[in-house]
């Protein structure tokens, strides 16, 4: 099996509150199924997703575009201090802080 090439693009932009609202509005116009999830460690499989970035309880968020019919897939990983749960994101996603 051949190894799949991967690339990561990174852009740094500073947004004030007004910019963040406009950015969310523009993203939702282009991608109506856009959702956000806090970038944190979860100890339960009840991982909430949010419609807007400012609804997330933490500054680090992951944004993703849910394809039609998408159902969340929760993965777990054993850690020394217990199980951590992660939301398996669709291919089209990015991280903001």
C-alpha positions as CSV (number, residue, x, y, z in Angstrom):
1,X,0.0,0.0,0.0
2,X,1.4,3.4,-0.9
3,X,1.6,6.1,1.7
4,X,-0.8,9.0,1.2
5,X,0.8,12.4,1.0
6,X,-0.4,14.9,3.5
7,X,-0.1,18.7,3.7
8,X,-1.1,21.2,6.3
9,X,-1.7,24.9,5.5
10,X,-1.4,27.5,8.3
11,X,-2.6,31.1,8.3
12,X,-2.4,33.5,11.2
13,X,-5.0,36.2,11.4
14,X,-6.1,38.3,14.3
15,X,-9.9,38.9,14.6
16,X,-11.7,41.2,17.0
17,X,-15.3,40.4,18.1
18,X,-16.9,42.1,15.1
19,X,-14.5,40.3,12.7
20,X,-15.3,37.0,14.3
21,X,-19.1,37.5,13.8
22,X,-18.5,38.4,10.2
23,X,-16.2,35.5,9.6
24,X,-18.8,33.1,11.1
25,X,-21.5,34.6,9.0
26,X,-19.5,34.3,5.8
27,X,-18.5,30.7,6.6
28,X,-22.1,29.7,7.3
29,X,-23.2,31.3,4.0
30,X,-20.7,29.1,2.1
31,X,-20.9,26.0,4.3
32,X,-24.4,25.8,6.0
33,X,-23.5,22.7,7.9
34,X,-20.5,24.3,9.6
35,X,-20.1,23.3,13.3
36,X,-17.6,23.9,16.0
37,X,-16.2,21.8,18.8
38,X,-14.0,22.8,21.7
39,X,-10.4,21.6,21.3
40,X,-10.1,19.9,24.7
41,X,-9.8,16.5,26.4
42,X,-13.2,14.8,27.0
43,X,-13.6,12.2,29.7
44,X,-17.1,11.2,28.5
45,X,-18.5,10.4,25.0
46,X,-21.0,13.3,25.2
47,X,-19.1,15.8,23.1
48,X,-21.1,18.9,22.3
49,X,-20.9,20.7,18.9
50,X,-21.9,24.3,18.4
51,X,-23.2,26.4,15.6
52,X,-20.9,29.4,16.2
53,X,-17.4,29.7,17.5
54,X,-18.2,32.0,20.4
55,X,-20.6,29.4,21.8
56,X,-17.6,27.1,22.6
57,X,-16.5,27.3,26.2
58,X,-12.8,27.5,25.3
59,X,-10.7,29.7,23.0
60,X,-9.3,26.8,21.0
61,X,-11.9,25.4,18.7
62,X,-12.1,23.0,15.8
63,X,-14.4,24.0,12.9
64,X,-15.7,21.3,10.5
65,X,-18.2,21.0,7.7
66,X,-20.5,18.1,8.2
67,X,-21.3,16.3,5.0
68,X,-24.9,15.4,4.3
69,X,-26.1,12.5,6.5
70,X,-23.0,12.8,8.7
71,X,-23.2,11.2,12.1
72,X,-20.6,11.9,14.8
73,X,-18.1,9.1,15.4
74,X,-16.7,9.2,18.9
75,X,-13.3,7.5,19.3
76,X,-11.7,6.6,22.6
77,X,-8.1,6.2,23.7
78,X,-6.8,4.6,26.9
79,X,-4.6,7.0,28.8
80,X,-2.7,6.5,32.1
81,X,-5.4,8.4,34.0
82,X,-8.5,7.1,32.2
83,X,-10.2,7.0,28.8
84,X,-10.2,10.1,26.6
85,X,-12.8,10.6,24.0
86,X,-12.4,12.4,20.6
87,X,-14.7,13.5,17.9
88,X,-13.6,12.0,14.6
89,X,-13.8,15.0,12.3
90,X,-14.8,15.0,8.6
91,X,-12.1,15.7,6.1
92,X,-13.0,19.4,5.7
93,X,-12.0,21.0,9.1
94,X,-9.6,23.5,10.6
95,X,-8.5,24.8,14.0
96,X,-9.0,28.3,15.4
97,X,-7.8,30.0,18.6
